[in-house]
Amino acid sequence: MTTFDKREQGFEAKFAHDEELMFKATARTNKLLGLWAADQLGLSGDAAASYATMLVTDNLESRTIEDVVGKVSGDLAARGVSREQVARRFQECLRQAVQQIEAKE
């Protein structure tokens, strides 16, 4: 195996690792945001868990951050929660998700 092949394998492994971390961070962020939103909606127990799970599973296809924030802010609009508040909470959830993932590695 040449040095070039070894470098290529290293880059491929790093890319796969980074993609896996991104997937985990996105899923965890959406779950945390979903649990927060469920609380804002007055949901608890199974209903809250279902709402959070829906945000995670619906995002798997091709939803963007804007789609997730839009969905949650639409759900919370009647409760007086603005899109900006949801976006800020999303950022907080992202930081928390990354910290949780890093703590496990």
C-alpha positions as CSV (number, residue, x, y, z in Angstrom):
1,M,0.0,0.0,0.0
2,T,1.4,3.4,-1.0
3,T,1.5,6.5,1.1
4,F,-1.1,8.0,-1.2
5,D,-3.5,5.0,-0.5
6,K,-2.9,5.4,3.2
7,R,-3.7,9.1,3.1
8,E,-6.8,8.4,1.0
9,Q,-8.0,5.9,3.6
10,G,-7.4,8.3,6.4
11,F,-9.4,11.0,4.6
12,E,-12.2,8.6,3.9
13,A,-12.3,7.5,7.6
14,K,-12.3,11.1,8.8
15,F,-15.1,12.0,6.4
16,A,-17.2,9.0,7.6
17,H,-16.6,9.9,11.2
18,D,-17.5,13.5,10.7
19,E,-20.7,12.5,8.9
20,E,-21.7,10.2,11.7
21,L,-21.1,13.0,14.3
22,M,-23.1,15.4,12.2
23,F,-26.0,12.9,12.0
24,K,-25.9,12.2,15.7
25,A,-25.7,16.0,16.5
26,T,-28.7,16.8,14.2
27,A,-30.8,14.0,15.6
28,R,-30.0,14.9,19.2
29,T,-30.6,18.6,18.6
30,N,-34.0,17.9,17.1
31,K,-34.9,15.7,20.0
32,L,-33.9,18.3,22.5
33,L,-35.8,21.0,20.6
34,G,-38.8,18.7,20.3
35,L,-38.9,18.0,24.1
36,W,-38.6,21.8,24.8
37,A,-41.4,22.5,22.2
38,A,-43.6,19.8,23.6
39,D,-43.3,21.4,27.1
40,Q,-44.2,24.7,25.6
41,L,-47.3,23.1,24.0
42,G,-48.3,21.5,27.4
43,L,-47.5,18.0,26.2
44,S,-46.0,15.4,28.6
45,G,-45.2,11.8,28.8
46,D,-45.8,9.8,25.6
47,A,-47.2,12.8,23.7
48,A,-44.0,14.8,24.4
49,A,-41.8,11.9,23.4
50,S,-43.9,11.4,20.2
51,Y,-43.5,15.0,19.2
52,A,-39.7,14.9,19.8
53,T,-39.4,11.7,17.9
54,M,-41.4,13.1,15.0
55,L,-39.0,16.0,14.7
56,V,-36.1,13.5,14.6
57,T,-37.6,11.1,12.1
58,D,-39.1,13.7,9.8
59,N,-35.7,15.3,9.5
60,L,-34.0,12.2,8.3
61,E,-35.1,12.6,4.7
62,S,-33.9,16.1,3.7
63,R,-35.3,18.6,6.2
64,T,-33.1,21.6,6.8
65,I,-32.6,23.5,10.0
66,E,-34.9,26.2,8.6
67,D,-37.6,23.5,8.0
68,V,-37.3,22.3,11.6
69,V,-37.3,25.8,13.1
70,G,-40.3,26.7,10.8
71,K,-42.2,23.6,11.9
72,V,-41.7,24.2,15.6
73,S,-42.3,28.0,15.4
74,G,-45.5,27.2,13.4
75,D,-46.6,24.9,16.2
76,L,-45.8,27.4,18.9
77,A,-47.1,30.5,17.2
78,A,-50.4,30.3,19.0
79,R,-48.5,30.2,22.3
80,G,-46.7,33.5,21.5
81,V,-43.3,32.0,20.8
82,S,-41.5,33.7,18.0
83,R,-39.4,32.2,15.3
84,E,-36.4,34.0,16.7
85,Q,-37.0,32.4,20.1
86,V,-37.2,29.0,18.5
87,A,-34.0,29.6,16.5
88,R,-32.2,30.7,19.6
89,R,-33.4,27.6,21.4
90,F,-32.3,25.5,18.4
91,Q,-28.7,26.9,18.8
92,E,-28.8,26.1,22.6
93,C,-29.9,22.6,21.8
94,L,-27.2,22.2,19.2
95,R,-24.5,23.2,21.7
96,Q,-26.0,20.8,24.3
97,A,-26.1,18.0,21.8
98,V,-22.5,18.4,20.8
99,Q,-21.4,18.5,24.4
100,Q,-23.3,15.3,25.1
101,I,-21.8,13.6,22.1
102,E,-18.3,14.7,22.9
103,A,-18.7,13.5,26.5
104,K,-19.5,10.0,25.2
105,E,-16.4,9.8,23.0
